[in-house]
Amino acid sequence: MFLIKIKLFCIVSGYYHTAASGPNVFTIEACRKFAGIMTDKDEFGPITRNRRRATITSAKSETVKLRNGATAAATDLTSGPKARESLTKTLQLNEDSKQKCDRYDKMSCHKLQESMLSSASSFRNYRGVLNWCVVMLVLSNARLFLENLLRYGILVDPIQVVSLFLKDPYSWPAACLVIVSNVFIFVALYTERKLAMGSISEKVGLLIYIFNLTVILCFPMVVVLKLPSITPVGGAFTLGVYTILFLKLYSYKDVNRWCRVRTQVKARSLSRSLSCPSSPSASSCMQSHVSYPGNLSLRDMYYFVFAPTLCYELNFPRSESIRMGFLLRRLFEMLLLTQLLVGLTQQWMVPIIRSSMKPLQEMDYSRMTERLLRLAVPNHLIWLIFFYCFFHSSMNFVAELLRFGDREFYRDWWNSETITYFWQNWNIPVHKWCLRHFYKPLLRRGAGKLLSQSAVFFASAFFHEYLVSVPLRMFRLWAFMGMMAQLPLAWFVAKFLRGNYGNAAVWLSLIIGQPIAVLMYVHDYYVTHCQDDPTITEAL
């Protein structure tokens, strides 16, 4: 009876499997399981109907597992074409279910995200907003330009520009003053040569330098104040040249003195490569470098005088060659932007300044504020054009012509979040000079940082007032007070304004602060020099 039951089970299982998947390959395994259960009859007692149902169910589940390819053994056995077809259908069903899930995800239109203009959003691409600002700026200024043309007509007169520099075409006092500045260059070079040879002592050399530098500042000032043939623009140009020469010769004095100190301690030059033992590979490099006192030549001196820097070095970084394309582009920019500056000044700024005289005399504060805001836009635009023309076009032109390698004349001052950062980055040649020859020496002598910074701002305020008041032949200290006001403004912005608010404060000080000084000086100049002139009064 036992054997008959085994045979019946094997036949039944073989029939179901043959109908489902082809050859009778699982019959032996199913029979073994059934036989195992039957052999356990003595331990667990007679097999009931529920026991048999459980056995058949486990056998079917084993068949399903093997049919779905859950084990490697079953995969090896199901190598027939129908088994592969069944496996393909199963995989297709899985892919269909995944596609249904993907379709559901695509149908979903909501997810966790922040608004683009929210501070918590990671969106940072505002290029379209920047383009919109540029378009609005162009349109608004185009309207102002048309309004100016309709009201005043064409005021641009290139010939009038010449009269700003010369009163008499046969008398060129400003140019003569610039030529005379070569005397002070020769005095500085002669003094350095005598110091290098030991013909004069360091104290005598210092006294000569003090006298030479003092005369550089005082001599042109006296000539401009006493000689009425020098125009305000010509005087400002001359004083600018003498101020640059003063800063250059001061740096020349300091660097050569440092070289003499190092020579006394048996250092051959400021360059580290020259102080190291020479090697065959470095011999050619040493020939291209200059060491003290070989730098005390007329050629080296005038190269430094014309170089776009205020800090002297024995060996400047040099570019390999002159790029003619780059040189011509900078020259074209200089010519174009100079004409643009003159045109905007004559057409836009001068009419606003003239219309501002009467409100200033009557102390009409509402109209004064309106004129100030009207003047702020053209003044700031002209200042930006001047910055690009001078610090980028002109200085790069001179640097390319002289193969001067260090072209860092400015940094990203437009991103300034503090007043201090702006003054440190908008004029790099002056900043390097102040840092090297004024700020750090004060720190080495025991002065604090706040005192040293205040001293730097004081010196800057002095030169600003020197370059404005002397050519105008009046002393009102507006430029001096404007520069000294940068100290409390810098403290306020650094302490209470950060990020974009600090940057906005810097821009606001530039846009509003400059036209205030312009109006003050123009008003005082008119009251001092032009109030009694009926032709000028009628024109205003």
C-alpha positions in Angstrom: 0.0 0.0 0.0 2.8 2.4 0.8 4.5 1.8 -2.6 1.2 2.3 -4.4 0.7 5.7 -2.7 4.3 6.7 -3.7 3.6 5.8 -7.3 0.3 7.7 -7.4 1.9 10.9 -6.0 4.7 10.6 -8.5 2.3 10.2 -11.4 0.2 13.1 -10.2 3.1 15.5 -9.7 4.7 14.5 -13.0 1.4 15.2 -14.8 1.1 18.7 -13.3 4.7 19.5 -14.0 4.6 18.2 -17.5 1.5 20.3 -18.3 3.2 23.3 -16.8 6.9 23.3 -17.8 7.6 20.4 -20.1 9.8 17.4 -19.2 9.3 15.6 -15.9 12.3 16.9 -14.2 10.8 17.7 -10.7 9.1 14.4 -10.2 12.0 12.7 -8.5 12.5 15.6 -6.1 8.8 15.6 -5.2 8.7 11.8 -4.7 11.7 12.0 -2.4 9.9 14.6 -0.3 6.8 12.4 -0.2 8.8 9.3 0.6 10.6 11.2 3.4 7.3 12.2 4.9 6.0 8.7 4.7 9.0 7.2 6.3 8.5 9.5 9.2 5.2 7.9 9.8 6.5 5.8 12.7 7.7 8.9 14.6 4.7 11.2 14.1 1.9 8.7 13.8 -0.6 8.2 11.0 -0.7 10.8 8.3 -3.9 12.7 8.4 -5.7 14.5 5.6 -4.4 17.9 6.8 -0.9 16.5 6.9 -1.2 15.3 3.3 -2.5 18.7 2.2 0.4 20.5 3.9 2.8 18.1 2.2 1.3 18.7 -1.3 1.3 22.5 -0.6 5.0 22.5 0.3 5.8 20.5 -2.8 3.9 22.9 -5.0 5.6 25.9 -3.4 9.0 24.3 -4.0 7.9 23.8 -7.6 6.9 27.5 -7.9 10.2 28.6 -6.4 12.2 26.6 -8.8 10.1 27.7 -11.7 10.7 31.4 -10.8 14.5 30.8 -10.8 15.1 31.5 -7.1 18.0 29.0 -6.8 20.9 28.2 -9.0 20.1 24.5 -9.1 16.7 25.1 -10.4 18.1 27.5 -13.1 20.4 24.8 -14.2 17.6 22.3 -14.5 15.2 24.6 -16.4 17.1 24.8 -19.6 14.3 24.0 -21.9 12.6 26.4 -24.3 9.4 26.6 -22.3 11.2 27.3 -19.1 13.1 30.2 -20.7 9.8 31.5 -22.0 8.3 31.4 -18.5 11.3 33.2 -17.1 11.0 35.9 -19.8 7.4 36.4 -19.0 8.2 36.8 -15.3 10.9 39.4 -16.1 8.5 41.2 -18.3 5.9 41.3 -15.6 8.5 42.9 -13.2 9.4 45.5 -15.8 5.7 46.3 -16.4 5.3 46.8 -12.7 8.3 49.2 -12.6 7.0 51.1 -15.5 3.7 51.5 -13.8 5.5 52.9 -10.7 7.5 55.3 -13.0 4.2 56.4 -14.7 2.8 57.1 -11.3 5.8 59.2 -10.3 5.5 61.1 -13.6 1.9 61.8 -12.9 2.8 63.3 -9.5 3.2 67.1 -9.8 4.3 68.0 -6.3 7.6 67.5 -4.4 9.4 69.1 -1.4 11.0 72.3 -2.6 11.6 76.0 -1.7 10.6 79.1 -3.8 13.5 80.4 -6.0 13.6 83.8 -4.4 13.6 82.3 -0.9 16.9 82.5 1.1 16.6 78.8 1.8 16.6 78.0 -2.0 19.8 76.9 -3.6 19.0 78.9 -6.8 21.7 81.4 -7.6 21.4 82.1 -11.3 20.1 85.7 -11.6 21.6 86.5 -15.0 18.2 87.5 -16.4 17.7 90.0 -13.6 21.2 91.5 -14.4 20.3 91.8 -18.0 17.0 93.5 -17.0 18.9 96.0 -14.9 21.2 96.8 -17.8 18.3 97.3 -20.2 16.5 99.5 -17.6 19.7 101.5 -17.1 20.2 102.0 -20.8 16.5 103.1 -21.3 16.5 105.5 -18.4 19.7 107.1 -19.4 18.6 107.3 -23.0 15.5 109.3 -21.8 17.8 111.6 -19.8 20.0 112.1 -22.8 17.1 113.0 -25.1 15.7 115.3 -22.5 19.1 117.0 -22.2 19.3 117.4 -26.0 15.8 118.9 -26.3 16.5 121.3 -23.5 20.1 122.5 -24.1 20.9 121.4 -27.7 24.4 120.1 -28.6 26.9 121.6 -26.1 29.9 119.4 -27.0 32.8 121.6 -28.2 36.2 119.8 -28.7 38.0 123.1 -29.2 36.9 124.3 -25.7 38.8 121.4 -24.2 42.1 123.0 -25.3 41.2 126.1 -23.4 40.9 124.1 -20.2 44.6 123.4 -20.4 45.9 126.6 -22.0 44.9 130.2 -21.8 47.5 131.3 -24.3 48.4 128.9 -27.1 51.9 130.4 -27.1 52.4 129.9 -23.3 52.6 126.4 -21.9 53.4 126.8 -18.1 52.0 123.4 -17.1 54.2 121.6 -19.6 57.2 123.5 -18.5 56.6 122.6 -14.9 56.5 118.9 -15.9 59.8 119.2 -17.7 61.4 120.9 -14.7 60.6 117.8 -12.6 63.6 116.0 -14.2 65.8 118.1 -12.0 64.5 116.3 -8.9 65.0 112.9 -10.6 68.7 113.7 -11.2 69.1 114.9 -7.6 67.8 111.6 -6.2 70.0 109.5 -8.6 73.1 111.6 -7.8 72.5 111.3 -4.0 72.1 107.5 -4.3 75.3 107.1 -6.2 77.2 109.1 -3.6 75.7 107.0 -0.8 76.7 103.8 -2.6 80.3 105.0 -2.9 80.4 106.2 0.7 81.1 109.7 -0.3 78.4 111.1 2.0 76.9 109.7 5.2 73.4 108.4 5.7 72.4 111.4 7.7 73.6 113.8 4.9 71.8 111.7 2.4 68.6 111.8 4.4 68.7 115.6 4.7 69.2 115.9 0.9 66.2 113.6 0.4 64.0 115.6 2.8 64.9 118.8 1.1 64.3 117.3 -2.4 60.9 115.7 -1.5 59.7 118.9 0.2 60.6 121.0 -2.8 58.8 118.5 -5.1 55.5 119.2 -3.2 56.0 123.0 -2.6 57.6 124.2 -5.8 54.6 123.4 -8.2 52.1 124.6 -5.6 53.7 128.0 -5.4 54.0 128.3 -9.2 50.3 127.3 -9.7 49.1 129.8 -7.0 51.3 132.7 -8.2 51.1 132.2 -12.0 47.6 133.1 -13.3 48.2 131.7 -16.8 47.9 128.2 -15.4 44.4 126.9 -15.7 42.7 124.7 -13.0 42.9 121.7 -15.2 46.5 122.3 -16.2 47.4 122.9 -12.5 45.7 119.7 -11.5 47.6 117.7 -14.1 50.9 119.2 -13.1 50.3 118.6 -9.4 49.3 115.0 -10.2 52.6 114.4 -12.0 54.6 115.9 -9.1 52.6 113.9 -6.5 53.4 110.6 -8.4 57.0 111.6 -8.6 57.1 112.3 -4.9 55.8 108.8 -4.1 58.1 107.1 -6.5 61.3 108.9 -5.2 60.3 108.1 -1.7 60.1 104.4 -2.6 63.4 104.7 -4.5 65.0 106.1 -1.4 63.7 103.3 0.9 64.6 100.4 -1.3 68.2 101.6 -1.9 68.6 102.1 1.8 67.5 98.5 2.4 70.0 97.4 -0.2 72.8 99.2 1.6 71.8 97.6 4.9 71.8 94.1 3.3 75.2 94.8 1.7 76.6 95.6 5.1 75.5 92.1 6.2 77.1 90.6 3.1 73.9 90.1 1.1 74.4 90.7 -2.6 70.9 91.9 -3.6 67.2 91.9 -2.6 66.6 88.8 -4.8 66.9 85.5 -3.0 68.2 83.8 -6.1 71.2 86.2 -6.1 72.1 85.5 -2.5 72.2 81.7 -3.1 75.4 79.9 -4.4 75.5 80.2 -8.1 75.2 77.1 -10.3 75.9 76.5 -14.0 72.2 76.5 -14.7 71.6 79.7 -12.8 74.4 81.7 -14.4 72.3 82.9 -17.3 69.5 83.9 -14.8 72.0 85.9 -12.7 73.1 87.8 -15.8 69.5 89.0 -16.4 69.1 90.2 -12.8 70.4 93.5 -11.4 72.1 93.8 -8.0 72.9 96.8 -5.9 74.6 99.2 -6.8 74.3 98.2 -10.5 70.7 99.5 -10.5 71.9 103.1 -10.0 71.8 104.0 -13.7 69.9 106.6 -15.6 68.1 103.9 -17.7 66.9 102.0 -14.6 65.8 105.3 -13.0 63.7 106.4 -15.9 62.2 103.0 -16.4 60.9 103.2 -12.9 59.7 106.8 -13.4 57.5 105.7 -16.4 56.5 102.3 -15.1 52.9 102.0 -13.9 53.8 101.4 -10.3 54.8 103.5 -7.2 56.9 100.9 -5.5 60.5 100.5 -6.6 62.3 97.2 -7.2 65.7 96.3 -8.6 64.2 93.6 -10.8 60.6 94.1 -12.0 58.7 91.2 -13.6 58.9 91.6 -17.4 56.7 90.1 -20.1 58.4 88.3 -23.0 57.3 90.6 -25.8 55.0 93.5 -26.8 51.6 92.3 -28.1 50.7 94.8 -30.8 47.1 93.8 -31.0 46.7 94.3 -27.2 48.6 97.6 -27.4 46.3 99.0 -30.2 43.1 98.0 -28.5 44.2 99.8 -25.3 45.1 102.9 -27.4 41.7 102.8 -29.1 40.0 102.6 -25.8 42.0 105.6 -24.4 41.1 107.8 -27.4 37.4 106.8 -27.4 36.8 107.0 -23.7 38.6 110.4 -23.4 36.3 111.8 -26.0 33.3 110.3 -24.2 34.4 111.8 -20.9 34.7 115.2 -22.4 31.4 114.9 -24.2 29.4 113.7 -21.2 31.0 116.4 -19.0 30.1 119.2 -21.4 26.7 118.0 -22.4 25.4 116.5 -19.1 27.3 117.7 -16.1 27.9 121.4 -16.9 24.3 122.3 -17.4 23.2 120.6 -14.1 26.0 122.4 -12.2 25.1 125.8 -13.7 21.4 125.3 -12.7 22.5 124.4 -9.2 24.2 127.7 -8.4 21.0 129.6 -7.7 19.5 127.0 -5.3 22.8 127.0 -3.5 22.9 130.7 -3.1 19.3 130.9 -1.9 19.8 127.8 0.3 16.7 126.2 -1.1 17.2 122.7 0.3 14.5 120.9 -1.7 15.9 122.2 -5.0 19.4 121.5 -3.8 18.5 117.9 -3.1 16.9 117.6 -6.5 20.0 119.0 -8.2 22.2 116.7 -6.2 20.3 113.6 -7.3 20.3 114.8 -10.9 24.1 115.3 -10.7 24.7 111.9 -9.1 23.9 109.8 -12.2 26.2 111.6 -14.7 28.9 112.1 -12.1 29.0 108.5 -11.2 28.9 107.3 -14.8 31.8 109.6 -15.7 33.7 108.3 -12.6 33.3 104.7 -13.8 34.4 105.6 -17.3 37.4 107.4 -15.9 38.3 104.4 -13.7 38.3 102.0 -16.7 40.1 104.5 -19.0 42.9 105.2 -16.5 43.4 102.0 -14.4 42.7 99.6 -17.2 43.3 101.1 -20.7 46.1 103.7 -19.9 48.0 101.7 -17.4 47.9 98.5 -19.4 49.0 100.5 -22.5 52.1 101.8 -20.6 52.8 98.4 -19.1 52.6 96.7 -22.4 54.9 99.3 -24.0 57.5 98.9 -21.2 56.9 95.1 -21.0 56.0 95.6 -17.3 54.7 92.2 -16.0 52.7 93.1 -12.9 49.3 94.1 -14.3 47.3 94.1 -11.0 46.2 97.7 -11.0 42.8 97.0 -9.3 40.9 94.2 -7.7 37.2 93.5 -7.3 36.3 96.7 -5.5 32.8 96.5 -6.9 32.1 93.5 -4.5 33.2 95.5 -1.5 31.1 94.8 1.6 33.1 97.3 3.7 34.6 100.7 3.1 38.0 99.5 4.1 37.9 96.7 1.5 37.0 99.3 -1.2 40.0 101.6 -0.4 42.3 98.6 -0.3 41.3 97.3 -3.7 40.3 100.0 -6.1 43.7 101.6 -6.5 46.4 98.9 -6.0 49.5 100.9 -6.8 48.7 103.5 -4.1 47.6 100.7 -1.7 50.9 98.8 -2.1 52.8 102.0 -1.5 50.9 102.9 1.6 51.3 99.3 2.9 55.0 99.0 2.2 56.3 102.5 3.0 53.9 103.9 5.5 51.6 101.4 7.3 54.1 98.6 8.0 56.9 101.0 9.1 54.5 102.6 11.6 53.6 99.1 13.0 57.3 98.2 13.3 57.9 101.4 15.3 55.2 100.4 17.8 52.1 102.2 16.5 48.8 100.4 16.8 46.7 99.3 13.9 44.0 101.9 14.4 46.5 104.7 14.7 48.3 103.4 11.6 45.1 103.2 9.6 44.1 106.7 10.7 47.5 108.0 9.6 47.1 106.4 6.2 43.7 108.1 5.8 45.1 111.4 6.9 47.9 111.3 4.3 45.3 110.3 1.6 43.1 113.2 2.7 46.0 115.6 2.5 46.9 114.6 -1.1 43.2 114.7 -2.1 42.9 118.3 -0.8 46.3 119.2 -2.3 45.2 118.1 -5.8 41.9 119.9 -5.6 42.3 123.1 -3.6 45.6 124.3 -5.1 44.5 124.2 -8.8 41.3 126.0 -7.8 43.3 128.5 -5.8 41.0 128.2 -2.7 41.1 126.1 0.5 37.8 124.8 1.7 38.9 121.3 3.0 35.8 119.6 1.5 38.0 116.8 0.0 40.0 116.5 3.3 36.8 116.2 5.4 35.3 113.7 2.9 38.3 111.4 3.2 38.5 111.7 7.0 34.7 110.9 7.2 35.6 107.5 5.7 36.9 106.4 9.1 33.6 106.6 11.1 31.7 105.4 8.0 34.0 102.4 7.7 33.4 101.6 11.4 29.7 101.9 11.0 29.4 99.7 7.9 31.7 97.0 9.3 29.8 96.8 12.6 26.2 97.1 11.5 26.0 96.2 7.8 27.1 92.9 6.3 26.9 91.2 3.0 24.7 92.8 0.4 23.7 95.7 2.8 27.4 96.6 3.2 27.9 96.5 -0.6 24.9 98.7 -1.1 26.3 101.2 1.5 29.6 101.3 -0.3 27.9 102.1 -3.6 25.7 104.7 -2.0 28.7 106.5 -0.6 30.3 106.6 -4.0 27.2 107.7 -5.9 26.1 110.4 -3.4 29.3 111.4 -1.7 31.2 112.6 -4.8 28.5 114.9 -6.3 28.2 116.6 -2.9 31.9 117.5 -3.0 31.6 118.6 -6.6 28.8 120.9 -5.9 30.5 122.4 -2.8 33.7 123.1 -4.8 31.9 124.5 -7.9 29.8 126.8 -5.7 32.8 128.1 -3.8 34.8 128.6 -7.0 31.9 130.5 -8.5 31.5 132.7 -5.4 35.3 133.3 -5.2 36.2 133.9 -8.8 33.1 134.3 -11.0 30.4 136.1 -9.1 31.6 139.6 -10.2 31.8 138.5 -13.9 28.5 139.6 -15.6 28.9 137.2 -18.6 29.2 134.2 -16.4 26.4 135.3 -14.1 24.1 135.8 -17.1 25.1 132.3 -18.4 24.2 130.7 -15.1 
